[in-house]
């Protein structure tokens, strides 16, 4: 492993408001724009870019104010992620689990856990996840165990996949079953003995997330860094909805980025179809009546996705991290489910129709415009939109409360 991946986190800036968070996100997105094509092609860990993110202060924006963070609203968090995702959605996805784990610690963590882990976040220590597994019936068919070891300590053993950001994180939050069969979340340092991280991430999109395998071989875990995670889903919660809001923002960002690049290509590079020229309807691609109509249609869908995202964020702010009952939790979950499902569909559509607007020259690999579709399709594949629409329909038609888990 390279020295860039083992260095201590840099001292982080401190962001104190939502407006500042958005301004920093815009500056950060601009700073990483030039390298997006190379990162997509190479697919290696973007260590320098993530180090800059960790130092930017954006890690701490959702930490509660009483614990030293900016405690920004869901709307600000969504805007931050959307802004970065419009430039590089792979990098925007890296802190998704980080913000989820901050929510877990804020609601369910002990004062000691909050002080130690969230205190580390505020100085540039990023959290990553070890939540999903391969080989079972589904990704949450857990085989990872946290068991009592010799001398009363705890030992963690298991193998995780889709561990986005783990290769450069300070801490990894690992879901496991304890000796009583209960779901727990154990935090271990990335550099702890027995933790092995692989870059076995070979996919068509979201390549720079490097969301590969993390293995835990008899890793010693501090008992004070174990959260009783099953309790979070025994009561109404918004952990899933808030996590999905970040995913929705990524898809909205992809859609906006694809629309931006389509517009730039049409106005600067594309040629009009010869029938439009011969018929006297257009001298440039941007004057082609079919192109104008199609672009306007796609732009309207992107605007609708942005509006749904903003509406979902506003609902989450009303419901808060601690919903008072299942009905309130359902409001937040359904609002985000609508935003996530629609954004996923729109992102895939715009990223595909970019080529219908721009013509065959846009398919030249030197432009790497296919990354928009590959990113949208890869990201959406982790969380099927059909289940989102199902829960929305069941809620509206039958008043059915959506299931209480971490993906809705």
C-alpha positions in Angstrom: 0.0 0.0 0.0 1.3 3.4 -0.9 2.4 6.0 1.7 -0.5 8.2 0.5 -2.9 5.7 1.9 -1.3 5.3 5.2 -0.6 8.9 6.2 -2.4 10.4 9.2 -5.3 12.6 8.2 -4.4 16.3 7.7 -5.7 19.0 10.0 -9.1 19.8 8.8 -10.8 23.2 8.3 -13.9 23.9 10.4 -17.1 24.8 8.6 -19.7 26.5 10.7 -22.7 27.1 8.5 -24.7 25.7 5.6 -23.8 28.6 3.3 -20.1 28.0 4.0 -20.5 24.2 3.3 -22.0 24.9 -0.1 -19.3 27.4 -1.0 -16.6 24.9 0.0 -18.3 22.2 -2.0 -18.3 24.3 -5.1 -14.7 25.2 -4.7 -13.8 21.6 -4.1 -15.8 20.4 -7.1 -14.0 22.9 -9.3 -10.6 21.7 -8.0 -11.2 18.1 -9.0 -12.9 18.7 -12.4 -9.8 18.6 -14.5 -8.9 15.0 -13.5 -12.3 13.3 -13.8 -11.7 11.6 -17.1 -8.3 10.2 -16.0 -9.8 9.0 -12.7 -12.6 7.2 -14.6 -10.2 5.6 -17.0 -7.6 4.5 -14.5 -9.9 3.5 -11.7 -7.3 3.8 -9.0 -7.8 5.2 -5.5 -8.0 9.1 -5.8 -5.9 9.5 -2.7 -4.9 13.1 -3.2 -8.5 14.2 -4.0 -9.9 12.4 -1.0 -7.2 13.9 1.3 -8.3 17.3 0.0 -11.9 16.5 0.8 -11.0 15.3 4.3 -9.1 18.5 4.9 -11.9 20.7 3.5 -14.1 20.6 6.6 -16.9 18.9 4.7 -16.5 15.8 6.8 -17.9 17.5 9.9 -20.9 19.3 8.4 -23.6 16.9 9.8 -22.0 16.5 13.2 -24.4 18.0 15.8 -23.6 21.5 16.8 -23.3 20.6 20.5 -20.6 18.2 19.5 -18.7 20.8 17.5 -20.1 20.3 14.1 -22.0 22.6 11.7 -25.2 20.5 12.0 -26.3 21.5 8.5 -29.8 20.7 7.2 -30.6 17.8 4.9 -31.1 20.4 2.1 -27.5 21.6 2.5 -26.1 18.1 2.6 -28.0 17.2 -0.6 -26.7 20.4 -2.3 -23.1 19.6 -1.2 -23.3 16.0 -2.6 -25.1 17.1 -5.8 -22.5 19.8 -6.5 -19.6 17.3 -6.2 -21.5 14.5 -8.1 -22.2 16.8 -11.1 -18.4 16.8 -11.5 -17.3 13.4 -10.2 -20.1 11.1 -8.7 -17.5 8.5 -7.7 -15.8 10.9 -5.3 -19.3 12.2 -4.2 -20.2 8.6 -3.2 -17.1 8.0 -1.0 -18.5 10.0 2.0 -22.0 8.6 1.7 -21.4 6.0 4.4 -19.4 8.5 6.4 -22.6 10.7 6.8 -24.7 7.6 7.6 -22.3 6.6 10.4 -22.3 10.2 11.8 -26.1 9.9 12.0 -25.8 6.5 13.8 -23.3 7.9 16.3 -25.3 11.1 16.8 -28.5 9.2 17.6 -27.3 5.9 19.1 -23.7 6.5 20.1 -22.6 6.8 23.7 -21.0 10.1 24.9 -17.6 8.3 24.8 -18.2 7.1 21.2 -19.3 10.5 20.1 -16.3 12.2 21.7 -13.8 9.8 20.3 -15.1 9.1 16.8 -16.9 12.3 16.0 -14.0 14.2 17.5 -11.8 12.4 15.1 -14.1 13.4 12.2 -13.8 17.0 13.0 -10.0 16.9 12.6 -10.2 15.1 9.3 -10.8 11.5 10.1 -13.2 9.9 7.6 -15.5 7.0 8.4 -16.1 4.2 5.9 -18.4 1.2 5.9 -18.2 -2.5 6.0 -21.9 -3.3 5.8 -22.6 -5.6 2.8 -21.4 -9.1 2.1 -21.0 -11.4 -0.8 -21.7 -15.1 -0.9 -25.0 -15.2 1.1 -28.6 -15.1 -0.1 -28.4 -11.3 -0.2 -26.1 -8.5 0.7 -27.4 -8.3 4.3 -27.1 -12.1 4.9 -24.4 -11.5 7.5 -21.7 -14.0 8.4 -19.4 -11.5 10.0 -19.1 -12.1 13.8 -18.1 -10.1 16.8 -17.3 -12.6 19.5 -15.8 -12.7 23.0 -12.1 -13.3 22.8 -9.5 -14.5 25.4 -9.3 -12.3 28.4 -12.7 -10.7 27.9 -11.9 -8.7 24.8 -13.9 -8.7 21.5 -12.7 -10.1 18.2 -14.1 -9.3 14.8 -14.0 -11.9 12.0 -15.6 -11.6 8.6 -15.4 -10.4 5.0 -17.2 -7.4 3.5 -17.6 -6.0 0.0 -18.8 -2.7 -1.4 -16.6 -1.0 1.2 -16.6 2.4 -0.5 -13.9 4.7 0.8 -12.4 2.1 3.2 -8.9 2.3 1.5 -8.4 5.8 2.6 -10.6 6.1 5.7 -9.5 6.6 9.3 -12.2 4.3 10.8 -14.4 1.5 9.4 -17.9 0.8 10.8 -18.5 -2.9 10.4 -21.9 -4.6 10.8 -21.7 -8.0 12.6 -23.6 -10.4 14.7 -22.6 -10.7 18.4 -22.6 -13.8 20.5 -26.3 -13.3 21.2 -27.1 -13.1 17.4 -27.8 -9.4 17.7 -26.8 -6.9 15.0 -24.0 -4.6 16.2 -21.8 -1.9 14.5 -18.2 -2.3 15.5 -15.7 0.5 14.7 -12.1 -0.4 14.0 -9.2 1.6 12.7 -8.3 1.0 9.1 -4.7 0.3 10.1 -5.6 -2.2 12.9 -3.8 -5.6 12.9 -5.9 -8.1 11.0 -7.7 -5.6 8.7 -6.9 -6.2 5.1 -8.3 -4.0 2.3 -8.2 -5.0 -1.4 -8.7 -2.9 -4.5 -10.6 -5.7 -6.2 -13.2 -3.3 -7.7 -13.5 -3.9 -11.4 -16.7 -2.4 -12.7 -17.9 -0.3 -15.6 -18.8 2.8 -13.6 -18.2 4.6 -10.3 -14.7 3.3 -10.7 -12.9 5.7 -8.4 -14.9 4.6 -5.4 -12.8 1.5 -5.4 -15.5 -0.2 -3.3 -13.8 -3.6 -3.0 -13.3 -6.2 -0.2 -12.4 -5.6 3.4 -11.4 -8.7 5.4 -11.3 -8.8 9.2 -9.2 -11.6 10.6 -9.5 -11.8 14.4 -9.4 -8.1 14.8 -9.3 -6.8 18.3 -12.2 -4.4 18.9 -12.6 -2.0 21.8 -15.9 -2.8 23.6 -16.4 0.9 24.0 -16.6 1.3 20.2 -19.5 -1.1 19.6 -23.0 0.3 18.9 -26.0 -1.9 19.5 -27.2 -1.4 15.9 -30.3 -3.6 16.1 -31.9 -1.0 18.4 -31.9 1.5 15.6 -34.4 -0.5 13.6 -36.6 -1.5 16.5 -38.1 2.0 16.6 -39.1 4.5 13.9 -35.9 5.9 12.3 -34.6 8.0 9.5 -31.1 6.6 9.1 -32.2 4.8 5.9 -34.0 7.9 4.5 -31.0 10.2 5.2 -28.6 7.8 3.7 -30.8 7.4 0.6 -31.0 11.2 0.3 -27.3 11.2 -0.3 -27.7 8.5 -3.0 -30.5 10.6 -4.6 -28.3 13.6 -4.6 -25.6 11.6 -6.4 -28.0 10.6 -9.1 -29.3 14.2 -9.5 -25.7 15.4 -9.8 -25.0 12.8 -12.5 -28.1 13.9 -14.4 -27.1 17.6 -14.2 -23.6 16.8 -15.2 -24.7 14.8 -18.2 -27.1 17.6 -19.2 -24.3 20.2 -18.9 -21.9 18.2 -21.0 -24.6 17.5 -23.6 -25.3 21.2 -23.9 -21.7 22.0 -24.2 -21.1 19.4 -26.9 -24.1 20.5 -28.9 -23.2 24.1 -28.9 -19.4 23.7 -29.4 -18.8 20.5 -31.3 -21.8 18.8 -32.8 -23.0 19.4 -36.4 -26.7 19.6 -37.5 -28.3 16.7 -39.3 -28.1 17.3 -43.0 -31.9 17.3 -43.4 -32.2 20.2 -41.0 -29.7 22.2 -43.1 -31.2 21.3 -46.5 -34.6 22.2 -45.2 -33.5 25.6 -44.0 -34.4 24.8 -40.4 -30.9 25.0 -38.9 -27.3 26.1 -39.6 -26.0 24.8 -36.3 -26.8 21.7 -34.1 -28.3 23.9 -31.4 -30.8 25.3 -34.0 -32.1 21.8 -35.0 -35.8 21.8 -34.0 -35.6 18.1 -32.8 -32.5 18.8 -30.7 -34.1 21.9 -29.2 -37.2 19.9 -28.2 -35.3 16.9 -26.9 -32.9 19.1 -24.8 -35.8 21.0 -23.4 -37.5 17.8 -22.4 -34.4 16.4 -20.7 -33.7 19.7 -18.9 -37.3 19.7 -17.6 -36.8 16.2 -16.2 -33.6 17.2 -14.5 -35.3 20.2 -13.0 -38.1 17.9 -11.7 -35.5 15.6 -10.1 -33.8 18.6 -8.4 -37.2 19.7 -7.1 -38.0 16.3 -5.7 -34.6 16.2 -4.1 -35.2 19.6 -2.4 -38.7 18.5 -1.3 -37.4 15.3 0.2 -34.7 17.2 2.1 -37.3 19.6 3.4 -39.4 16.7 4.6 -36.5 15.1 6.4 -35.8 18.4 8.2 -39.4 18.4 9.4 -39.2 14.8 10.6 -35.7 15.1 12.1 -33.3 12.3 13.0 -35.6 11.2 15.7 -39.1 10.8 14.2 -41.8 10.8 16.9 -43.7 7.8 15.4 -43.8 5.4 12.5 -46.1 7.7 10.5 -43.6 10.5 10.6 -40.8 8.2 9.7 -42.8 6.9 6.8 -43.2 10.5 5.5 -39.5 10.9 5.3 -38.8 7.5 3.8 -41.5 7.9 1.1 -40.4 11.4 0.1 -36.8 10.2 -0.3 -37.8 7.0 -2.1 -39.6 9.1 -4.7 -36.7 11.4 -5.2 -34.2 8.5 -5.4 -36.2 6.4 -7.8 -37.0 9.3 -10.1 -33.5 10.7 -10.1 -32.1 7.3 -10.9 -34.4 7.0 -14.0 -33.6 10.5 -15.1 -29.9 10.2 -14.7 -29.8 7.0 -16.9 -32.0 8.6 -19.5 -30.1 11.9 -19.8 -26.7 10.1 -19.8 -28.0 7.9 -22.6 -29.8 10.5 -24.7 -26.7 12.7 -24.5 -25.5 10.8 -27.5 -28.8 11.2 -29.4 -28.4 14.9 -28.9 -24.8 15.2 -29.7 -24.3 12.7 -32.6 -21.8 10.1 -33.4 -18.8 12.3 -32.7 -19.7 12.3 -29.0 -19.0 8.6 -28.9 -15.3 9.2 -29.5 -13.6 7.8 -26.4 -11.4 10.8 -26.0 -14.4 12.7 -24.6 -15.2 9.9 -22.2 -18.9 11.0 -22.2 -20.0 7.4 -21.7 -18.9 7.8 -18.0 -22.1 9.5 -17.2 -24.3 6.5 -18.2 -21.8 4.0 -16.7 -21.8 5.9 -13.4 -25.6 6.3 -13.3 -26.3 2.7 -14.2 -23.7 1.3 -11.8 -24.8 3.5 -8.9 -28.5 2.7 -9.4 -27.9 -1.0 -9.6 -27.0 -1.2 -5.9 -30.5 -0.2 -4.9 -33.3 -1.2 -7.3 -35.7 1.6 -8.1 -38.6 -0.9 -8.5 -38.7 -1.5 -4.8 -38.7 2.3 -4.2 -41.7 2.7 -6.5 -43.4 -0.3 -4.9 -43.2 1.2 -1.4 -44.4 4.6 -2.7 -47.4 3.0 -4.4 -48.2 0.7 -1.4 -48.0 3.7 0.9 -50.3 5.9 -1.2 -52.8 3.2 -2.2 -52.9 1.1 0.9 -51.5 3.3 3.6 -48.8 0.7 4.1 -45.9 1.9 6.2 -42.6 1.1 4.4 -40.2 -1.5 6.0 -38.0 -0.3 8.8 -34.5 -0.9 7.4 -31.4 1.0 6.3 -32.3 1.5 2.6 -35.5 3.4 2.8 
